[in-house]
Amino acid sequence: MGVKVYERILQLFEAEGIDTIFGIPDPNFVHMFHLAEERGWNVVAPHHEESAGFMAEAVSRMTGKAAVCIGTLGPGVANLAGAMMCAKVENSPVIFLGGQRARITEQRVRRGRIQ
């Protein structure tokens, strides 16, 4: 069996010296969070995505290394906007990842079947 996408993403982050992940675990990224913990990463899960974003930005600015922050789909990613702009303005190397619904779910939501 091949390597899962989230495993490869963590491998690439590890190759860059990243060992901390910020964000609130959700179904889209739960496997990545679990694998990161198994590999000995620091997993920082605050009460709000905005806090996670600013923590990642602060760590990247203090260490000069890239930091990773994950937001849940929809409002979770929107809550990262302030931290994204701060990282952009300060030239802080932060990698922001956001979730997305499966295509079939998205089609059903847009047709009113889920409401």
Backbone as ProteinMPNN parsed JSONL, in Angstrom:
{"seq_chain_A": "MGVKVYERILQLFEAEGIDTIFGIPDPNFVHMFHLAEERGWNVVAPHHEESAGFMAEAVSRMTGKAAVCIGTLGPGVANLAGAMMCAKVENSPVIFLGGQRARITEQRVRRGRIQ", "coords_chain_A": {"N_chain_A": [[0.838, -1.178, 0.0], [0.464, 2.245, -0.727], [1.8, 5.465, 0.296], [-0.1, 7.541, 2.388], [-1.729, 10.678, 1.709], [-1.701, 12.607, 3.792], [0.381, 11.569, 5.328], [2.561, 11.929, 3.637], [2.569, 14.701, 3.445], [3.263, 15.384, 6.091], [5.824, 14.233, 6.11], [7.143, 15.905, 4.301], [6.988, 18.331, 5.682], [8.53, 17.642, 7.937], [11.009, 17.308, 6.709], [11.659, 19.915, 6.323], [12.21, 20.724, 8.833], [10.096, 21.236, 10.513], [8.207, 20.786, 13.426], [5.989, 21.224, 14.897], [2.492, 21.642, 15.116], [-0.303, 23.667, 14.666], [-3.695, 24.167, 15.53], [-7.213, 23.224, 15.413], [-8.255, 20.024, 15.833], [-10.199, 18.382, 13.406], [-12.641, 16.469, 11.498], [-11.565, 16.543, 8.868], [-8.803, 16.724, 9.128], [-8.022, 15.0, 11.125], [-6.565, 12.583, 10.999], [-4.036, 13.471, 10.271], [-3.32, 14.999, 12.518], [-3.272, 12.963, 14.481], [-1.211, 11.273, 13.501], [0.914, 13.077, 13.591], [1.152, 13.434, 16.361], [1.865, 10.791, 17.066], [4.378, 10.688, 15.925], [5.806, 12.308, 17.564], [5.513, 15.052, 17.393], [4.846, 18.443, 18.429], [1.659, 19.203, 19.244], [-0.5, 21.757, 19.125], [-3.473, 22.779, 20.286], [-5.58, 25.16, 20.493], [-8.446, 26.98, 21.866], [-9.641, 28.382, 19.829], [-9.509, 29.031, 16.329], [-8.342, 31.407, 15.442], [-6.557, 32.059, 17.467], [-4.78, 29.922, 17.174], [-3.708, 30.526, 14.663], [-2.354, 32.982, 15.144], [-0.539, 32.115, 17.062], [1.03, 30.34, 15.55], [2.102, 32.164, 13.736], [3.587, 33.804, 15.458], [5.473, 31.966, 16.488], [6.836, 31.289, 14.14], [7.955, 33.735, 13.514], [9.624, 34.174, 15.718], [11.396, 31.985, 15.642], [12.249, 31.832, 13.035], [11.747, 29.722, 11.432], [9.54, 27.816, 9.313], [6.069, 27.56, 10.123], [3.141, 25.596, 10.842], [-0.327, 25.809, 10.409], [-3.65, 24.797, 10.928], [-6.971, 25.051, 9.801], [-10.448, 24.482, 10.402], [-13.065, 23.588, 8.061], [-14.833, 26.211, 6.327], [-16.038, 28.527, 8.602], [-13.852, 28.175, 10.296], [-11.539, 28.464, 8.722], [-12.007, 31.063, 7.894], [-11.655, 32.357, 10.309], [-8.936, 32.367, 10.48], [-8.053, 34.428, 8.938], [-7.114, 36.966, 9.894], [-4.646, 36.272, 11.089], [-3.382, 35.245, 8.847], [-3.059, 37.561, 7.279], [-1.413, 39.031, 8.986], [0.87, 37.385, 9.017], [1.57, 37.625, 6.333], [2.117, 40.403, 6.069], [4.222, 40.666, 7.893], [6.063, 39.017, 6.764], [6.311, 36.389, 7.66], [7.053, 32.962, 7.703], [4.515, 31.035, 7.366], [2.502, 28.216, 7.009], [-0.67, 27.746, 6.0], [-3.385, 25.592, 6.27], [-6.523, 24.465, 5.071], [-9.751, 22.972, 5.545], [-12.108, 21.161, 3.43], [-15.307, 20.392, 2.109], [-16.427, 17.161, 0.974], [-16.918, 16.557, -2.508], [-19.435, 15.423, -3.254], [-20.987, 15.938, -1.002], [-20.953, 18.709, -1.023], [-22.395, 19.231, -3.375], [-24.93, 18.298, -2.623], [-25.529, 19.994, -0.487], [-25.71, 22.451, -1.778], [-28.009, 22.068, -3.219], [-30.004, 22.09, -1.417], [-30.671, 19.804, 0.019], [-29.62, 19.09, 2.485], [-30.267, 21.08, 4.298]], "CA_chain_A": [[0.0, 0.0, 0.0], [1.241, 3.468, -0.848], [1.803, 6.449, 1.375], [-1.28, 8.407, 2.421], [-1.403, 12.076, 1.434], [-1.341, 13.305, 5.027], [1.705, 11.092, 5.732], [3.548, 12.59, 2.77], [2.628, 16.109, 3.851], [4.075, 15.449, 7.312], [7.215, 13.954, 5.732], [7.687, 17.125, 3.697], [7.178, 19.292, 6.768], [9.673, 17.186, 8.735], [12.221, 17.585, 5.929], [11.937, 21.348, 6.491], [12.49, 20.98, 10.239], [8.878, 21.607, 11.239], [7.831, 19.74, 14.383], [4.835, 21.703, 15.657], [1.316, 21.902, 14.299], [-1.295, 24.448, 15.394], [-5.034, 24.073, 14.966], [-8.229, 22.453, 16.112], [-8.497, 18.797, 15.067], [-11.549, 18.159, 12.895], [-12.633, 15.256, 10.66], [-10.743, 16.673, 7.667], [-7.376, 16.634, 9.424], [-7.792, 14.221, 12.341], [-5.501, 11.599, 10.773], [-2.764, 14.187, 10.287], [-3.032, 15.326, 13.916], [-2.908, 11.723, 15.187], [0.111, 10.846, 13.047], [1.883, 14.035, 14.123], [1.367, 13.077, 17.769], [2.607, 9.526, 17.104], [5.769, 10.958, 15.534], [6.449, 13.152, 18.561], [5.33, 16.475, 17.126], [4.082, 19.251, 19.373], [0.348, 19.539, 18.689], [-1.076, 22.837, 19.919], [-4.885, 22.89, 19.914], [-6.24, 26.158, 21.342], [-9.912, 26.989, 21.824], [-10.137, 29.133, 18.672], [-8.568, 29.001, 15.204], [-7.593, 32.655, 15.369], [-5.427, 31.912, 18.397], [-3.821, 29.007, 16.542], [-3.029, 31.257, 13.593], [-1.401, 33.945, 15.693], [0.542, 31.35, 17.7], [1.913, 29.864, 14.48], [2.816, 33.33, 13.204], [4.572, 34.228, 16.459], [6.549, 30.971, 16.528], [7.653, 31.407, 12.925], [8.724, 34.975, 13.591], [10.66, 34.033, 16.746], [12.38, 30.959, 15.297], [12.695, 31.962, 11.649], [11.371, 28.503, 10.71], [8.139, 27.76, 8.91], [5.113, 26.983, 11.072], [1.955, 25.055, 10.182], [-1.584, 26.051, 11.102], [-4.768, 24.158, 10.238], [-8.3, 25.544, 10.153], [-11.564, 23.655, 9.961], [-13.684, 24.176, 6.88], [-15.783, 27.313, 6.51], [-15.694, 29.574, 9.558], [-12.522, 27.959, 10.861], [-10.567, 29.101, 7.825], [-12.268, 32.505, 7.96], [-11.062, 32.849, 11.553], [-7.486, 32.478, 10.299], [-7.746, 35.539, 8.025], [-6.272, 37.972, 10.545], [-3.29, 35.726, 11.233], [-2.806, 35.158, 7.496], [-2.616, 38.901, 6.883], [-0.274, 39.374, 9.839], [2.02, 36.634, 8.502], [1.942, 38.212, 5.033], [2.717, 41.72, 6.295], [5.479, 40.492, 8.621], [6.884, 38.055, 6.016], [6.526, 35.205, 8.496], [6.797, 31.745, 6.913], [3.47, 30.201, 7.957], [1.73, 27.425, 6.054], [-2.044, 27.596, 6.463], [-4.155, 24.559, 5.578], [-7.944, 24.534, 5.398], [-10.565, 21.834, 5.132], [-13.101, 21.333, 2.378], [-16.281, 19.302, 2.048], [-16.355, 16.256, -0.174], [-17.682, 17.094, -3.631], [-20.822, 14.956, -3.222], [-21.657, 16.679, 0.065], [-21.098, 20.084, -1.504], [-23.497, 19.252, -4.341], [-26.188, 18.131, -1.89], [-25.78, 21.204, 0.29], [-26.116, 23.508, -2.701], [-29.354, 21.771, -3.729], [-30.954, 22.201, -0.327], [-31.037, 18.514, 0.604], [-29.148, 18.95, 3.859], [-30.975, 22.025, 5.15]], "C_chain_A": [[0.884, 1.242, 0.0], [1.131, 4.366, 0.375], [0.539, 7.304, 1.27], [-0.842, 9.859, 2.231], [-0.962, 12.795, 2.706], [0.019, 12.85, 5.557], [2.788, 11.805, 4.933], [3.691, 14.059, 3.136], [3.478, 16.259, 5.108], [5.543, 15.168, 7.024], [7.87, 15.206, 5.153], [7.922, 18.205, 4.751], [8.386, 18.919, 7.618], [10.991, 17.466, 8.017], [12.628, 19.052, 6.036], [12.194, 21.721, 7.951], [11.278, 21.407, 11.056], [8.497, 20.455, 12.159], [6.655, 20.147, 15.268], [3.699, 22.006, 14.7], [0.284, 22.601, 15.182], [-2.653, 24.262, 14.737], [-5.955, 23.236, 15.817], [-8.517, 21.208, 15.286], [-9.97, 18.682, 14.658], [-11.499, 16.956, 11.96], [-11.753, 15.345, 9.416], [-9.264, 16.418, 7.925], [-7.045, 15.734, 10.61], [-6.67, 13.198, 12.166], [-4.122, 12.265, 10.805], [-2.368, 14.541, 11.721], [-2.584, 14.082, 14.682], [-1.508, 11.262, 14.796], [1.193, 11.786, 13.575], [2.185, 13.729, 15.593], [2.175, 11.795, 17.9], [4.082, 9.736, 16.789], [6.476, 11.894, 16.501], [6.369, 14.642, 18.298], [4.658, 17.141, 18.32], [2.771, 19.616, 18.683], [-0.301, 20.549, 19.625], [-2.499, 23.065, 19.426], [-5.585, 23.881, 20.844], [-7.766, 26.087, 21.196], [-10.466, 27.663, 20.575], [-9.072, 29.135, 17.581], [-7.734, 30.27, 15.123], [-6.375, 32.611, 16.284], [-4.357, 31.014, 17.796], [-3.021, 29.728, 15.468], [-1.987, 32.23, 14.115], [-0.264, 33.259, 16.444], [1.542, 30.875, 16.654], [2.737, 31.014, 13.918], [3.902, 33.78, 14.172], [5.754, 33.266, 16.517], [7.437, 31.1, 15.295], [8.507, 32.668, 12.959], [9.872, 34.85, 14.592], [11.759, 33.06, 16.342], [12.97, 31.132, 13.905], [12.384, 30.733, 10.809], [9.898, 28.578, 10.322], [7.303, 27.112, 10.006], [3.878, 26.551, 10.292], [0.731, 25.319, 11.047], [-2.727, 25.49, 10.263], [-6.08, 24.732, 10.747], [-9.371, 24.608, 9.637], [-12.257, 24.34, 8.791], [-14.659, 25.289, 7.247], [-15.306, 28.359, 7.493], [-14.312, 29.413, 10.173], [-11.437, 28.614, 10.027], [-10.757, 30.613, 7.847], [-11.646, 33.109, 9.218], [-9.545, 32.99, 11.46], [-7.088, 33.714, 9.492], [-6.836, 36.586, 8.656], [-4.831, 37.514, 10.689], [-2.605, 35.594, 9.877], [-2.274, 36.513, 7.048], [-1.409, 39.343, 7.699], [0.988, 38.677, 9.329], [2.502, 37.219, 7.178], [2.682, 39.53, 5.233], [4.086, 41.6, 6.959], [6.457, 39.554, 7.917], [7.26, 36.843, 6.864], [6.177, 33.957, 7.696], [5.802, 30.809, 7.605], [2.715, 29.501, 6.835], [0.352, 27.219, 6.661], [-2.739, 26.545, 5.614], [-5.606, 24.667, 6.02], [-8.694, 23.341, 4.858], [-11.554, 22.188, 4.036], [-14.058, 20.145, 2.424], [-15.988, 18.411, 0.86], [-17.275, 16.799, -1.268], [-19.153, 16.672, -3.584], [-21.614, 15.683, -2.141], [-21.918, 18.104, -0.377], [-22.264, 20.19, -2.477], [-24.841, 19.139, -3.632], [-26.539, 19.375, -1.083], [-26.307, 22.296, -0.625], [-27.506, 23.28, -3.285], [-30.399, 21.792, -2.62], [-31.337, 20.895, 0.341], [-30.641, 18.398, 2.072], [-29.867, 19.924, 4.787], [-32.317, 21.435, 5.447]], "O_chain_A": [[1.926, 1.274, 0.654], [0.45, 4.047, 1.35], [0.164, 7.734, 0.18], [0.29, 10.218, 2.557], [0.039, 13.511, 2.699], [0.74, 13.641, 6.166], [3.802, 12.232, 5.484], [4.796, 14.601, 3.139], [4.319, 17.155, 5.187], [6.42, 15.792, 7.622], [9.014, 15.523, 5.477], [8.932, 18.907, 4.716], [9.181, 19.786, 7.98], [11.98, 17.824, 8.656], [13.798, 19.392, 5.861], [12.375, 22.896, 8.271], [11.428, 21.89, 12.178], [8.465, 19.297, 11.741], [6.364, 19.49, 16.268], [3.907, 22.551, 13.616], [0.03, 22.176, 16.308], [-2.746, 24.205, 13.51], [-5.544, 22.623, 16.802], [-8.978, 21.32, 14.15], [-10.868, 18.866, 15.48], [-10.411, 16.467, 11.657], [-11.244, 14.324, 8.953], [-8.549, 15.948, 7.04], [-5.899, 15.707, 11.057], [-5.899, 12.971, 13.099], [-3.159, 11.685, 11.308], [-1.204, 14.396, 12.095], [-1.623, 14.14, 15.449], [-0.709, 10.9, 15.66], [2.271, 11.336, 13.962], [3.341, 13.761, 16.013], [3.068, 11.707, 18.742], [4.939, 9.036, 17.329], [7.636, 12.242, 16.28], [7.092, 15.419, 18.924], [3.989, 16.485, 19.118], [2.783, 20.274, 17.643], [-0.613, 20.235, 20.774], [-2.709, 23.49, 18.29], [-6.127, 23.482, 21.875], [-8.293, 25.232, 20.485], [-11.656, 27.528, 20.287], [-7.879, 29.23, 17.868], [-6.554, 30.22, 14.776], [-5.294, 33.071, 15.916], [-3.165, 31.307, 17.895], [-1.805, 29.562, 15.373], [-0.873, 32.298, 13.597], [0.858, 33.766, 16.462], [2.753, 30.991, 16.843], [3.929, 30.859, 13.654], [5.014, 34.101, 13.753], [6.905, 33.697, 16.588], [8.661, 31.026, 15.402], [9.645, 32.67, 12.488], [10.966, 35.358, 14.349], [12.927, 33.278, 16.662], [14.062, 30.64, 13.624], [12.707, 30.688, 9.622], [9.117, 29.31, 10.929], [7.773, 26.229, 10.723], [3.601, 27.075, 9.214], [0.745, 25.085, 12.256], [-2.771, 25.68, 9.047], [-6.285, 24.883, 11.951], [-9.229, 24.013, 8.57], [-12.059, 25.532, 8.555], [-15.231, 25.3, 8.337], [-14.29, 29.013, 7.261], [-13.67, 30.401, 10.532], [-10.525, 29.245, 10.562], [-9.78, 31.362, 7.821], [-11.166, 34.242, 9.193], [-8.938, 33.669, 12.287], [-5.899, 34.013, 9.376], [-5.888, 37.046, 8.019], [-3.902, 38.282, 10.44], [-1.398, 35.805, 9.763], [-1.173, 36.607, 6.504], [-0.488, 39.96, 7.165], [2.045, 39.298, 9.221], [3.706, 37.298, 6.933], [3.74, 39.753, 4.643], [5.006, 42.348, 6.627], [7.558, 39.32, 8.415], [8.381, 36.34, 6.793], [5.117, 33.9, 7.074], [6.199, 29.903, 8.337], [2.34, 30.12, 5.84], [0.217, 26.593, 7.712], [-2.691, 26.598, 4.385], [-5.893, 24.926, 7.189], [-8.319, 22.767, 3.836], [-11.803, 23.36, 3.753], [-13.655, 19.026, 2.742], [-15.386, 18.835, -0.126], [-18.292, 17.428, -0.976], [-20.031, 17.493, -3.851], [-22.784, 16.007, -2.341], [-22.995, 18.646, -0.128], [-23.04, 21.143, -2.41], [-25.794, 19.82, -4.008], [-27.705, 19.764, -1.004], [-27.257, 22.994, -0.272], [-28.117, 24.218, -3.796], [-31.574, 21.533, -2.881], [-32.253, 20.881, 1.164], [-31.285, 17.666, 2.823], [-30.056, 19.614, 5.963], [-33.117, 22.045, 6.156]]}, "name": "protein", "num_of_chains": 1, "seq": "MGVKVYERILQLFEAEGIDTIFGIPDPNFVHMFHLAEERGWNVVAPHHEESAGFMAEAVSRMTGKAAVCIGTLGPGVANLAGAMMCAKVENSPVIFLGGQRARITEQRVRRGRIQ"}
